[in-house]
Amino acid sequence: MGVEAPFGMELGALYRISYALGSPHLRRVTRSLAVFGGASMRRQWDGTTVACLEFTRPQGRPLSLLDSQLVDARLATVNDRGQVILAEQRSRPRRRGMRRRTRRLI
């Protein structure tokens, strides 16, 4: 049972992904370099099935994300000096989270 990958990601390509962790109220975004390994459906504890995206980080550690956790994915390449170069164009505009308001005390 296959699932279409968001952002038009290609199997086996290197991406700089941004993904959300934590609860909706205390959400934080993490960025990682990862190779896209495919999309699948997984069963949750309550029996419902959800779309999951499978990645492998450069150290070989797997990373499985819910489709809703992925915030941004940019195609990346590594140049001859070992530096990561991001693609010029964004695949789609970022989803913006709610900003916290802070009060300045004078």
C-alpha positions in Angstrom: 0.0 0.0 0.0 1.9 3.1 -1.2 1.4 6.7 -0.3 2.2 9.8 -2.4 5.1 11.8 -0.9 4.5 15.5 -0.2 6.7 18.2 -1.7 7.3 16.0 -4.8 10.1 14.2 -3.0 12.1 11.7 -5.0 13.1 8.3 -3.6 16.8 8.1 -2.6 17.4 11.9 -2.8 19.0 14.0 -0.1 16.8 16.6 1.6 17.1 19.2 4.4 13.8 18.5 6.1 12.1 20.6 8.8 9.7 18.7 11.0 7.6 19.5 14.0 8.0 17.8 17.4 5.9 18.1 20.5 2.4 19.0 21.2 0.5 21.7 19.2 1.0 24.1 22.1 4.6 23.5 22.7 5.7 22.7 19.1 9.3 23.1 18.1 10.7 22.6 14.6 13.8 20.5 14.0 15.9 20.5 10.9 17.9 17.5 9.6 19.6 16.2 6.5 18.1 13.0 5.4 17.7 10.6 2.5 14.0 10.0 1.5 13.3 6.3 1.7 9.6 6.2 0.7 6.1 6.7 2.1 3.9 4.1 3.7 0.8 3.5 5.8 1.2 2.5 9.5 -1.3 1.5 12.1 -1.6 3.5 15.2 -2.3 2.1 18.7 -6.0 2.9 18.3 -6.2 0.9 15.0 -6.4 3.8 12.6 -3.9 4.0 9.7 -1.8 7.1 9.0 0.6 8.1 6.3 4.3 7.9 7.3 7.4 9.2 5.6 10.6 7.1 5.9 14.0 8.8 6.0 17.6 7.8 6.8 19.9 10.3 8.4 23.6 10.5 7.2 24.7 8.5 10.3 22.4 5.6 9.2 19.8 6.2 11.8 16.2 5.8 10.6 13.6 8.6 10.9 9.9 8.0 10.5 7.6 11.0 10.5 3.9 11.4 10.2 2.8 13.2 7.1 1.5 16.0 9.3 4.8 16.5 11.0 6.7 17.5 7.9 7.0 21.3 7.6 9.4 21.8 4.7 11.7 19.7 2.5 14.4 21.2 0.3 16.5 19.2 -2.1 20.1 19.2 -1.2 23.4 18.1 -2.7 26.9 17.7 -1.3 29.7 19.5 -3.2 33.3 18.2 -3.6 34.3 20.0 -0.4 31.6 18.2 1.6 29.4 21.2 2.0 25.7 20.9 1.7 24.1 23.0 -1.0 20.3 23.6 -0.9 18.2 23.8 -4.1 17.4 27.4 -5.2 13.7 27.0 -5.2 11.4 26.0 -2.4 9.1 23.1 -3.1 6.2 24.9 -1.4 5.8 27.8 1.0 6.5 27.1 4.7 3.7 26.6 7.1 4.0 29.3 9.7 3.4 28.5 13.3 1.8 30.8 15.9 4.3 33.4 17.2 4.6 33.9 20.9 4.0 37.4 22.1 6.5 38.8 24.6 6.2 41.9 26.6 9.0 44.3 27.0 9.5 45.6 30.4 10.9 49.1 30.5 
